[in-house]
Every structure is written in C-alpha cells, then in structure tokens.
Amino acid sequence: MLNYLWFFLAAVFEIAGCYGFWMWLRQGKSALWVIPALVSLSLFALLLTRVEAAYAGRAYAAYGGIYIITSVVWLSVIERVRPLTSDWIGVAFCVVGATLILLGPRWAAS
C-alpha cells in the first residue's frame, strides 16, 4: 500500500510541474511559473524512487496507472472540468493494470 502513496505523490508533483509549463507556454502566464515547475518535477523524480520494486521499468509501468487517475482528479479539482464516465472507466482499467504489473512478480513466485 505504501507504493500507492509514493505513486500518488509522485503523480501530483509531475502533473503540477508539467502544469507550470502548460500555464507558461499555453496560457501565456509569466515565465516565473517554470521555477516551481522545475522544483516540482525534481520532487516527482525523487518520490518515484521510493517505490518498492526490483526493476525501475516495472515501477514506472505500474506508476502509469496511478498517474492517469491522478490526472483525472487534477482535471476535476484544479481545472474544474467534470470528468466523463468514459474517463472513470479508463481509470478503472488502468488501476487494475498497474496493480497487476506491480504485484505480478509476487504471484509468479508462488
């Protein structure tokens, strides 16, 4: 369960960092948005290393599912856009996939 916390925190910082660049380059905000964006992206990378996984590639693949759910929550909370039913169905599939990737080695070893 701790892995999901690390994934969630990493996703928040990755999305926030990318959002800073989005605001600067797509919304015409000040270039000063880049400073917290870079800090946020650095924290994202640091947090993702906290995940308990034998291989980085497997951790990153599993992270993708959590990133997707966090992105849809970001859409709703920060951008104030109501996610579609299809968004939530896609999220459900991704979380199941992320769980299979993360826990698969444990099942294979049994």
N, C-alpha and C positions, 0 to 999 in steps of 0.2 A: 504493500500500500504506500510505503514511503516513496517508491518510484513515481507513483502518480502525482504526488505533491511536487517532486522535483520537475516532472514534465510540465505540470500546470504553471509553476513559477517561471520556468524557462520560456514557456509559450507566451506568458504575459509580457515578459521583458523583450522577447523577439518581436512580438506584434507592436509593442509600444515603440521600439526602436525603428522599425520599418514605418510606422505611422508618422514618426517625426520627419522622416524623409518624404513621405507622402504629402504631409502638410506643407513642407517647404517647396517641393518640386511640382506638386499637382494643385495645391490650393493657394499658392503664392504667398505663403507666410514667410516670416523672416528666416534667414539662413541660420540664425541662432537656434532654431529647432534641431539642428544637426548635433549640437553639443550633448543634450540629454539623450538624443537618439543613439549616439556612439557609446555613451556610458551604458545605456540600456542593452544594446547589442553585446557589449562585453560581459555584462552580468548574465545574459542569456547563455553565452558560451560556457561560462564558469558553472552555472547551475546544471547544465546538461551533463557535465562530467560527474555529477553526484549520483547519477543513476547506477544502480547495481546491475551490471550486465557484463558478461565476459568479453563481448565484442562491441566496439563503437558502432559499427554498421547496424547491428541488431537494435541497439539502444535508439539510434536515430530513426530507424524504420518504425519502431513502436511509438516514438515521440510524435510522429506524423499524425497519428490518430488523435492524440490529445491536443495537438496544435489546431486541428480542424475544429474540435468542439470549442476550444478557447476562442478561436476566430469568430465563430458564430455568436458566442456570448458577447464578444467585443462589439460585433455588429449591432447587437441589441442594446447593450448598456452604454457604450461610448458614442457610437454613431446614431443611436436611437432609430434604428431601422428594424422593423419586425421580421424575424427570420420566417421563411416559408416552411410549410410542412415537409417539403422535399429536402430542405436544409437539415432538419432534425432527423429524417430517415437516413440521410447520408452520414450524419454524425454517428448514429447508432451503428451502422455498418463499420465505420472507421474505428470506433472504440472496441468493437469486438475483434477486428483485425489487429489492432495494437496489442490487445490482451493476448491473442494467440501468438503473436511474434515474441512478446516478452516472456510468456510462460511456456512456450513450446519446448525449449530445451529441458525444462523440468519434466515435462510429460514424456519426452523422448528417452530420458534417462531411466524412467521407471520400468 
